[in-house]
Amino acid sequence: MFSSGQIPLLLLGVDGGGTKTSAWILPAENPFRSLHAVSSHRMKSDLSADSLVGIGTAGPGNPRSVGFDAACSNIEAAIEGALSDLRGRLGQDVSNSQIAAACVGLAGAGRVEEQEMIASYLRSRGLLCRLKVTDDIEPIRWAAGTEMRTTPPGVNAWITLIAGTGSIARWEKDDENGKQPVLRAGGWGYLLGDEGSGYAIGLDALKQACKEFDLGHLTSPLTDAMLTRLGLDSPQNLIGWIYQTPIPRKQIADLAPLVIEARRTDTVADSIVRSAVRSWCDLVSTLVARAGGGHAYSLAIAGGIPRYSPDLVDELADQLRMGAMAPASIHVVQNPVVGCVALAHQLLK
């Protein structure tokens, strides 16, 4: 066990999306050794009891989808959960004052105004360390670089793609003078965009269920599976269920794995999934073209869909290859919060 005098300064990383918020606390000195140790374990319980690691989770951290107050409450709950986890491992008190730097990456926090509001709230709750609040896409390339440990030589450009509840892509390039301005595609939200997202896949499948009903067809196995998941008896019940305030975006996005599973025997499901992969390809291709083309780049992918179905990543790679836009490497990020910890570490340099 560590004594109170032996507990080193700590780093905090928080990743908040449309489904959940994760918080990790790790030592500020050589955090990457601890990151690799944590990343290699699927379950928190696998870690040794005295590991200098704290892990906490809570509900959605997207202020646009759940509101500012709910997002802040979930962020705070995840941080407190990580502190509590670390206290339990060490058998002694650990507080915010021992956190040297923190990075909070949130879906729905792409504007400076939103980031400043979140930062102000966290400071009012006692998080007075060096603090960076950013969107959920900036940390992904840092997570990929940390998880990969090495990147292809001579490649200094990254494209990051998120395909989760929503979808967005980001291009950036490092040069001798520092980072060039980033380029973005997507990220317009569920009303204006989010093509290829879990929400889009689930919504398309629900639309097909309604068309089946209009045509007088028997419900397909996929429709039956979705209705069972939602606790509904008939496609007609979808009207009352979906037109809620707020719209049940997470529950719709959670239908995506059912659609992906059904594509093996359901041509409509297969068409929906193929369209999603084409949307991913369009996002990446748009950024390659806007960047002027000809750049060797690494592709970092995050989100529940590519983690759930790595075959879709292979399909994306094939499409990019056919369009002469193949990346030098592709990495599916397992723990986006790793990138937040890495960015927190950058604040100490």
HUUR-V617147 format. One record per backbone hydrogen bond with DSSP energy under -0.5 kcal/mol. CO is the residue of the C=O (numbers start at 1). NH is the residue of the N-H. If there is no record, write none. Layout:
co=CO nh=NH
co=CO nh=NH
//
This chain:
co=3 nh=6
co=3 nh=7
co=6 nh=8
co=9 nh=28
co=10 nh=100
co=10 nh=101
co=11 nh=26
co=12 nh=103
co=13 nh=24
co=14 nh=16
co=14 nh=105
co=15 nh=17
co=15 nh=22
co=16 nh=107
co=17 nh=61
co=17 nh=62
co=20 nh=17
co=21 nh=58
co=22 nh=15
co=23 nh=56
co=24 nh=13
co=25 nh=54
co=26 nh=11
co=28 nh=30
co=28 nh=31
co=30 nh=33
co=30 nh=34
co=31 nh=35
co=32 nh=36
co=33 nh=37
co=34 nh=38
co=35 nh=39
co=36 nh=40
co=38 nh=41
co=40 nh=42
co=43 nh=46
co=44 nh=47
co=48 nh=51
co=51 nh=53
co=52 nh=27
co=54 nh=25
co=56 nh=23
co=58 nh=21
co=61 nh=63
co=62 nh=66
co=63 nh=67
co=67 nh=71
co=68 nh=72
co=69 nh=73
co=70 nh=74
co=71 nh=75
co=72 nh=76
co=73 nh=77
co=74 nh=78
co=75 nh=79
co=76 nh=80
co=77 nh=81
co=78 nh=82
co=79 nh=83
co=80 nh=84
co=81 nh=85
co=82 nh=86
co=83 nh=87
co=84 nh=88
co=85 nh=89
co=86 nh=90
co=87 nh=91
co=87 nh=92
co=95 nh=98
co=96 nh=99
co=98 nh=10
co=98 nh=100
co=100 nh=130
co=101 nh=12
co=102 nh=132
co=103 nh=14
co=103 nh=105
co=104 nh=106
co=104 nh=134
co=105 nh=16
co=106 nh=109
co=106 nh=136
co=107 nh=63
co=111 nh=115
co=112 nh=116
co=113 nh=117
co=114 nh=118
co=115 nh=119
co=116 nh=120
co=117 nh=121
co=118 nh=122
co=119 nh=123
co=120 nh=124
co=121 nh=125
co=122 nh=127
co=123 nh=126
co=126 nh=128
co=130 nh=102
co=132 nh=104
co=134 nh=106
co=137 nh=140
co=137 nh=141
co=138 nh=141
co=138 nh=142
co=139 nh=143
co=140 nh=144
co=141 nh=145
co=142 nh=146
co=143 nh=147
co=144 nh=148
co=145 nh=149
co=148 nh=150
co=152 nh=155
co=154 nh=156
co=156 nh=174
co=157 nh=298
co=158 nh=172
co=159 nh=300
co=160 nh=170
co=161 nh=163
co=161 nh=302
co=162 nh=168
co=163 nh=305
co=163 nh=306
co=164 nh=198
co=165 nh=199
co=166 nh=164
co=167 nh=187
co=168 nh=162
co=169 nh=185
co=170 nh=160
co=171 nh=183
co=172 nh=158
co=173 nh=180
co=175 nh=178
co=178 nh=175
co=183 nh=171
co=185 nh=169
co=188 nh=192
co=189 nh=193
co=194 nh=197
co=194 nh=200
co=197 nh=201
co=198 nh=202
co=199 nh=203
co=200 nh=204
co=201 nh=205
co=202 nh=206
co=203 nh=207
co=204 nh=208
co=205 nh=209
co=206 nh=210
co=207 nh=211
co=208 nh=212
co=209 nh=213
co=210 nh=214
co=211 nh=215
co=212 nh=217
co=213 nh=216
co=220 nh=224
co=221 nh=225
co=222 nh=226
co=223 nh=227
co=224 nh=228
co=225 nh=229
co=226 nh=230
co=227 nh=231
co=227 nh=232
co=228 nh=231
co=234 nh=237
co=235 nh=238
co=236 nh=239
co=237 nh=241
co=238 nh=242
co=239 nh=243
co=242 nh=244
co=247 nh=249
co=248 nh=252
co=249 nh=253
co=250 nh=254
co=252 nh=255
co=253 nh=256
co=255 nh=258
co=255 nh=259
co=256 nh=260
co=257 nh=261
co=258 nh=262
co=259 nh=263
co=260 nh=263
co=261 nh=264
co=262 nh=265
co=262 nh=266
co=265 nh=267
co=266 nh=270
co=267 nh=271
co=268 nh=272
co=269 nh=273
co=270 nh=274
co=271 nh=275
co=272 nh=276
co=273 nh=277
co=274 nh=278
co=275 nh=279
co=276 nh=280
co=277 nh=281
co=278 nh=282
co=279 nh=283
co=280 nh=284
co=281 nh=285
co=282 nh=286
co=283 nh=287
co=284 nh=288
co=285 nh=289
co=286 nh=290
co=287 nh=291
co=288 nh=293
co=289 nh=292
co=296 nh=157
co=297 nh=328
co=297 nh=329
co=298 nh=159
co=298 nh=300
co=299 nh=331
co=300 nh=161
co=301 nh=333
co=302 nh=163
co=303 nh=307
co=304 nh=308
co=305 nh=309
co=309 nh=312
co=309 nh=313
co=310 nh=313
co=310 nh=314
co=311 nh=315
co=312 nh=316
co=313 nh=317
co=314 nh=318
co=315 nh=319
co=316 nh=320
co=317 nh=321
co=318 nh=322
co=319 nh=323
co=320 nh=325
co=321 nh=324
co=329 nh=299
co=331 nh=301
co=331 nh=333
co=335 nh=338
co=336 nh=339
co=336 nh=340
co=337 nh=341
co=338 nh=342
co=339 nh=343
co=340 nh=344
co=341 nh=345
co=342 nh=346
co=343 nh=347
co=344 nh=347
co=345 nh=348
co=346 nh=349
//
